[in-house]
Amino acid sequence: MTEFQDKARAAEAAIRTLFEPTPCQRNEHLSARFDADIWLKREDLSPVRSYKIRGAFNAMRKVRAQAPEQDLFVCASAGNHAQGVAFVCRHFGVRGVIFMPVTTPQQKIAKTKVFGGDNIDIRLTGDYFDDTLAAAKTFCAEAGGHFLAPFDDEDVIEGQASVAVEIEAQLPTLPDRVVLPVGGGGLSAGVSAYFGPALAFSYVEPAGGASLTEAVARGAPYTIRPVDNFVDGAAVARIGDKPFARLKGIAPADVHRAPEDRICTTILEMLNLEGIVLEPAGALSIDVLEDLRTSIRGKTVVCVTSGGNFDFERLPEVKERAQRFSGVKKYFILRMPQRPGALKEFLNILGPEDDIARFEYLKKSARNFGSVLIGIETLRPENFVEFRARLDAAGLVYTDITNDELLAQFLV
């Protein structure tokens, strides 16, 4: 047994004072779909609905053991790390100051307050996270606190490795493969370091925040710009130096990028079919199974569902993106004749499974024609082939803007 494994097991044993192991459950639906033995390590069922509590607990535990007088801990986070820090501050009875961007949704602020109670102080600073982080570090230095990093810390990595300790104890034998979501790299570094070469790993990050992909290609962490923040729990511009020191050398083929729109289909699938609520980052490890289909057939696979802090106010956006990715919803700009009966004629073009989801005149100044933004939902993607054919037969001029990000940003 390695020194790191010893430390991870010590962290796991200590965490039992906080909560029971999160379940590792075989999922019948996914197992049948991918012809494999698929297990979900349900970190979305931790007390703060993410694995982040593990690293925060282990880091604070070790600081308190070495310096019992240290009673001020500081972090910067707009999400799961903040909630984990808040929870363990209350557990240890210490003071916590949590810096969050001014733009943080009230739901996340409220949950952090609930977990930390009177032991924490939340400070809203900066419109962007970089400003928030700078303010937190400045305050921490001036106040003599201990800064709790979300992932670039060896004690945090050890704490996240407790996930691997539990998987080892919960399954009758080691799985063939573990699928790990990657943001800053603390979880993926900890779990892969614990198991070592005993099994295979697949690492998955959001396509709009592929910092591990870039680091593997360059051989060192690199700051990527811009970053798509939709997968807010894993959209990190630069993987941590300490996590990458443990991940360096992994094969590029083992690093996968999940499209944000496809992740939305996975969120809805797990919610509607399995009743499992996952945030975008929590769905990463399941979403990538489609890319791994051939290699995992007949294998035992553990997917770490890293978090379930999903704000249901985002559900309409998730549904919209999922429909567009699945090809059952499209947006067109249509040149509509400005005469009586034109709209009725257009409605006759719709098929029996087609429905209008959006209809808006964009410009009425033209004398004979007007531009119309129209959104169409249908039951099957192939219905759009027939729909376009009927538009062409009617002589209507149209442009499909579904995948035009610039136009969609302003019009959809």
C-alpha positions in Angstrom: 0.0 0.0 0.0 1.3 3.4 -0.9 1.6 6.4 1.4 -1.1 8.2 -0.6 -3.5 5.2 -0.2 -2.8 5.3 3.6 -3.7 9.0 3.7 -6.8 8.5 1.6 -8.0 5.8 4.0 -7.3 7.9 7.0 -9.4 10.7 5.4 -12.2 8.3 4.6 -12.3 7.0 8.2 -12.3 10.6 9.6 -15.2 11.6 7.2 -17.4 9.0 8.9 -17.8 11.4 11.8 -19.6 13.7 9.2 -21.7 11.3 7.0 -22.1 7.7 5.9 -20.6 6.5 2.6 -22.5 7.7 -0.4 -24.1 4.7 -2.2 -22.6 3.0 -5.2 -25.7 1.7 -7.1 -26.0 -0.5 -10.1 -28.1 1.3 -12.7 -30.3 -1.1 -14.7 -31.3 1.4 -17.4 -27.7 2.4 -18.3 -26.5 -1.2 -18.0 -29.0 -2.4 -20.5 -28.5 0.6 -22.8 -24.7 0.2 -23.0 -24.6 -3.6 -22.6 -22.3 -3.2 -19.6 -22.4 -3.4 -15.8 -22.8 0.3 -15.0 -22.6 1.5 -11.4 -23.2 5.1 -10.2 -21.1 6.5 -7.3 -23.8 8.9 -6.0 -21.8 11.9 -4.7 -25.0 13.9 -5.4 -26.3 12.3 -2.3 -23.7 13.7 0.1 -25.0 16.1 2.8 -24.2 19.1 0.5 -25.1 17.1 -2.7 -21.6 17.0 -4.0 -18.2 15.5 -3.3 -16.6 18.9 -2.4 -17.4 18.4 1.3 -14.7 15.6 1.4 -11.7 17.8 0.3 -12.9 20.7 2.5 -13.3 18.4 5.5 -9.9 16.7 5.1 -8.0 20.0 4.6 -9.7 21.6 7.6 -9.1 18.5 9.7 -5.4 18.5 9.0 -5.0 22.2 9.6 -6.8 21.9 12.9 -4.6 19.0 14.0 -1.4 20.9 13.2 -2.6 24.3 14.4 -5.6 24.0 16.8 -5.6 27.8 17.3 -6.5 28.4 13.7 -10.2 29.2 13.7 -10.6 31.3 10.6 -11.0 29.7 7.1 -11.6 31.6 3.9 -12.6 30.4 0.4 -13.9 31.8 -2.8 -16.6 29.9 -4.6 -20.0 30.4 -6.2 -21.1 26.8 -5.9 -20.3 23.4 -4.3 -17.0 24.3 -2.7 -18.7 27.1 -0.8 -21.4 24.8 0.5 -18.8 22.1 1.5 -16.7 24.7 3.4 -19.8 26.1 5.1 -20.8 22.7 6.3 -17.4 21.7 7.8 -17.0 25.2 9.4 -20.1 24.5 11.4 -19.0 20.9 12.1 -15.6 22.1 13.6 -17.1 25.1 15.2 -14.8 27.5 13.4 -15.3 30.8 11.6 -15.6 30.8 7.8 -15.6 33.8 5.4 -16.9 32.8 2.0 -16.5 35.1 -0.9 -19.0 34.8 -3.8 -19.4 36.9 -7.0 -22.2 39.5 -6.8 -23.9 37.6 -9.7 -24.3 34.4 -7.6 -27.9 33.2 -7.7 -29.8 33.7 -4.5 -30.6 30.0 -4.3 -26.9 29.1 -3.9 -26.3 31.9 -1.4 -29.3 30.7 0.7 -28.1 27.0 0.7 -24.6 28.1 1.8 -26.1 30.0 4.7 -28.2 27.0 5.7 -25.2 24.7 5.8 -22.9 27.2 7.6 -25.4 28.9 10.0 -23.9 31.4 12.3 -20.4 30.0 11.7 -20.0 31.7 8.3 -20.0 35.1 6.8 -20.8 35.4 3.1 -19.3 38.4 1.2 -20.5 39.2 -2.3 -17.6 40.7 -4.2 -16.9 41.2 -7.9 -18.8 40.5 -11.0 -16.3 37.9 -12.2 -14.8 35.0 -10.2 -11.2 36.2 -10.7 -12.1 39.4 -8.9 -13.8 37.4 -6.1 -10.8 35.1 -5.7 -8.4 38.1 -5.5 -10.5 39.7 -2.8 -10.7 36.5 -0.8 -6.9 36.0 -0.9 -6.3 39.6 0.1 -8.7 39.3 3.1 -7.3 36.0 4.1 -3.7 37.3 4.3 -4.7 40.4 6.2 -6.9 38.5 8.7 -4.5 35.7 9.3 -6.9 33.0 8.0 -6.3 29.8 6.2 -7.3 29.7 2.5 -9.2 26.6 1.5 -8.5 26.0 -2.2 -11.1 24.1 -4.1 -8.8 21.6 -5.8 -5.1 22.8 -5.9 -4.2 21.4 -2.5 -2.7 18.0 -1.5 -5.0 17.7 1.5 -8.0 18.4 -0.7 -6.9 15.8 -3.2 -6.5 13.2 -0.4 -10.0 14.0 0.8 -11.5 13.5 -2.6 -9.7 10.2 -2.9 -12.0 8.9 -0.1 -14.5 8.4 -3.0 -12.1 5.6 -4.3 -11.8 4.1 -0.8 -15.6 3.7 -0.6 -15.8 2.3 -4.2 -13.3 -0.3 -3.3 -15.3 -1.4 -0.2 -18.7 -1.2 -1.9 -18.0 -3.4 -5.0 -17.3 -7.1 -4.7 -14.3 -6.7 -7.1 -12.5 -3.7 -8.6 -14.3 -2.3 -11.6 -12.7 -2.4 -15.1 -13.0 1.3 -15.5 -13.9 4.4 -13.5 -15.3 7.4 -15.3 -14.4 10.7 -13.7 -15.6 14.3 -14.3 -12.8 16.8 -14.4 -12.9 20.5 -13.5 -9.9 21.7 -11.4 -8.7 18.1 -11.2 -8.9 17.3 -7.4 -11.4 14.4 -7.7 -9.9 12.9 -10.8 -6.3 13.2 -9.4 -7.3 11.7 -6.0 -9.3 8.7 -7.3 -6.8 7.8 -10.1 -3.9 8.1 -7.7 -5.6 5.8 -5.2 -6.3 3.0 -7.7 -3.2 3.5 -9.7 -2.7 1.2 -12.7 -5.0 -1.5 -11.2 -7.8 -0.3 -13.5 -8.6 2.0 -16.5 -9.9 5.5 -16.3 -11.8 7.8 -18.5 -11.7 11.5 -17.8 -14.5 13.8 -19.1 -14.7 17.6 -19.1 -17.1 20.0 -20.7 -16.2 20.9 -24.3 -16.3 24.6 -23.4 -13.9 24.1 -20.5 -11.4 21.5 -21.7 -8.4 22.6 -19.5 -7.2 19.0 -19.0 -7.2 18.3 -22.7 -5.1 21.4 -23.3 -2.7 20.5 -20.4 -2.2 17.0 -21.7 -1.4 18.3 -25.1 1.0 20.9 -23.8 2.5 18.8 -21.0 1.6 21.5 -18.4 -1.4 23.4 -17.1 -2.5 26.2 -19.5 -5.1 28.9 -19.1 -7.8 28.5 -21.8 -10.0 31.4 -23.0 -12.9 31.7 -23.4 -14.7 29.3 -21.1 -18.3 28.3 -21.5 -19.7 28.4 -17.9 -22.8 26.4 -18.5 -21.3 23.4 -16.7 -20.5 25.6 -13.8 -19.2 22.9 -11.5 -16.5 21.8 -14.0 -15.9 24.7 -16.3 -12.4 25.6 -15.1 -10.0 27.8 -17.2 -6.9 26.1 -15.8 -6.5 22.7 -14.2 -4.7 22.8 -10.9 -0.9 22.4 -10.8 -1.0 19.8 -8.0 -3.8 17.7 -9.6 -2.1 17.8 -12.9 1.2 16.6 -11.4 -0.7 13.4 -10.6 -2.5 13.2 -13.9 0.4 14.1 -16.1 1.2 11.2 -18.5 -2.3 10.0 -19.0 -3.1 9.1 -22.6 -4.9 11.8 -24.6 -7.3 9.1 -25.8 -8.6 8.8 -22.2 -9.6 12.4 -22.0 -13.0 13.2 -23.4 -15.0 16.4 -24.1 -18.7 16.4 -23.6 -20.8 18.9 -25.6 -22.8 21.1 -23.4 -26.1 20.5 -25.3 -25.6 16.8 -25.2 -25.1 17.0 -21.4 -28.6 18.6 -21.3 -30.1 15.4 -22.9 -28.4 13.3 -20.2 -29.7 15.5 -17.3 -33.3 15.2 -18.7 -32.9 11.4 -19.3 -31.7 10.8 -15.7 -34.4 13.0 -14.3 -37.3 11.7 -16.3 -36.4 8.0 -16.4 -34.5 7.5 -13.2 -35.7 10.3 -10.9 -32.1 11.3 -10.4 -31.4 15.0 -10.2 -27.9 15.9 -11.5 -26.3 19.3 -12.1 -24.5 19.6 -15.4 -21.1 18.6 -13.9 -22.7 15.7 -12.2 -24.0 14.3 -15.5 -20.6 14.4 -17.2 -19.6 10.8 -16.3 -22.9 9.4 -17.6 -23.0 11.6 -20.7 -19.6 10.3 -22.0 -20.8 6.7 -21.9 -22.0 7.2 -25.5 -18.5 7.8 -26.6 -17.2 4.8 -24.7 -19.9 2.4 -25.9 -17.5 0.1 -27.8 -14.8 -0.1 -25.2 -17.1 -0.7 -22.2 -19.3 -3.4 -23.6 -19.3 -6.3 -21.2 -17.2 -4.4 -18.6 -17.9 -3.2 -15.1 -17.9 0.6 -15.1 -18.3 3.1 -12.2 -19.4 6.6 -13.1 -18.9 9.2 -10.4 -22.0 11.5 -10.4 -20.2 14.4 -8.7 -23.1 16.7 -7.8 -26.8 17.3 -7.8 -27.1 21.0 -7.0 -29.4 21.7 -9.9 -31.3 25.0 -9.9 -34.7 24.1 -11.5 -35.0 27.6 -12.8 -32.5 26.4 -15.4 -34.8 23.6 -16.5 -36.3 25.5 -19.5 -32.8 26.2 -20.8 -31.7 22.6 -20.3 -34.8 21.4 -22.2 -34.3 23.9 -25.0 -30.6 22.9 -25.5 -31.5 19.2 -25.3 -34.2 19.5 -27.9 -31.9 21.4 -30.3 -29.1 18.8 -29.8 -31.5 15.9 -30.4 -32.7 17.6 -33.6 -36.3 17.9 -32.6 -36.4 21.7 -32.3 -35.1 24.2 -34.9 -35.3 27.9 -35.5 -35.7 29.5 -38.9 -35.9 33.1 -40.2 -38.6 32.9 -42.8 -39.5 35.5 -45.5 -43.2 35.7 -45.2 -45.4 37.3 -47.9 -47.4 40.3 -46.5 -50.8 39.5 -47.8 -54.1 38.0 -46.4 -54.0 34.2 -46.2 -50.2 33.8 -46.2 -50.0 32.7 -42.6 -52.8 30.2 -43.1 -51.0 28.8 -46.1 -47.8 28.4 -44.0 -49.7 26.5 -41.3 -50.8 24.0 -43.9 -47.1 23.3 -44.5 -46.7 21.9 -41.0 -46.7 18.1 -40.6 -48.9 16.2 -38.2 -46.1 15.9 -35.6 -44.9 19.5 -36.0 -45.7 22.3 -33.6 -45.0 26.1 -33.5 -43.0 27.0 -30.4 -42.1 30.5 -31.4 -43.5 33.0 -33.9 -42.3 36.6 -34.0 -42.2 39.2 -36.8 -38.7 40.7 -36.9 -39.2 43.3 -39.5 -42.4 44.7 -41.1 -41.0 47.6 -43.1 -40.8 45.7 -46.4 -43.8 46.3 -48.5 -44.3 42.8 -49.9 -42.4 40.5 -47.4 -41.7 40.4 -43.7 -39.0 38.5 -41.8 -40.4 36.0 -39.2 -38.5 34.2 -36.5 -40.1 30.8 -36.1 -39.3 27.9 -33.8 -40.6 24.4 -34.7 -40.8 21.4 -32.4 -41.4 18.0 -33.7 -41.4 14.4 -32.4 -38.7 13.0 -34.7 -35.6 14.7 -36.3 -36.3 13.3 -39.7 -39.6 15.3 -39.9 -37.5 18.4 -40.7 -36.5 16.8 -44.0 -40.1 16.8 -45.1 -40.7 20.2 -43.6 -37.9 21.8 -45.6 -39.1 20.0 -48.7 -42.6 21.5 -48.3 -41.1 25.0 -47.7 -39.0 24.7 -50.9 -42.1 23.5 -52.8 -44.0 26.5 -51.6 -41.2 28.8 -52.8 -40.6 30.2 -49.4 -37.1 31.6 -48.6 -35.7 30.6 -45.2 -32.5 30.3 -43.1 -31.9 27.7 -40.4 -30.3 29.6 -37.5 -30.5 26.7 -35.0 -26.7 26.3 -34.8 -25.8 30.0 -35.4 -24.6 30.9 -32.0 -24.4 34.6 -32.7 -27.9 35.0 -34.1 -29.4 32.6 -31.5 -27.8 34.7 -28.7 -29.8 37.7 -29.8 -33.0 36.2 -31.2 -33.7 32.9 -29.4 
